[in-house]
Amino acid sequence: MPKGYIIAHVTVRNPEAYKEYIVRDTPILKNLGGVFVIRGGQSQVMEGTAHDRHVVMEFPSYEAALAAYNDPEYQEVAEIRRQNADSTIIVVEGVE
């Protein structure tokens, strides 16, 4: 079964308030089976345009990634991100 991924591209507008999102989202997503593969770090846009920050979380399956994103506890915390950053969030199925 292919793994599932949540891919986030984020530009933080309010770094102080965004810290609360990071502190609160991490245990929720890890408890739902997520493993951070990429979380910030150096990046360089080679073509096109992109947000400033990139995050990739791996889940046991596409369905698990969708369930994690839609989890009510996560969605409550996601409001902090929405209020303090511009973001694009994608749930995608990996390859077998």
PyMOL commands that set and color helices and strands:
alter all, ss='L'
color gray80, all
select helices_A, chain A and resi 15-31+62-70+72-84
alter helices_A, ss='H'
color red, helices_A
select strands_A, chain A and resi 4-12+35-39+53-59+85-93
alter strands_A, ss='S'
color yellow, strands_A
deselect
rebuild
show_as cartoon
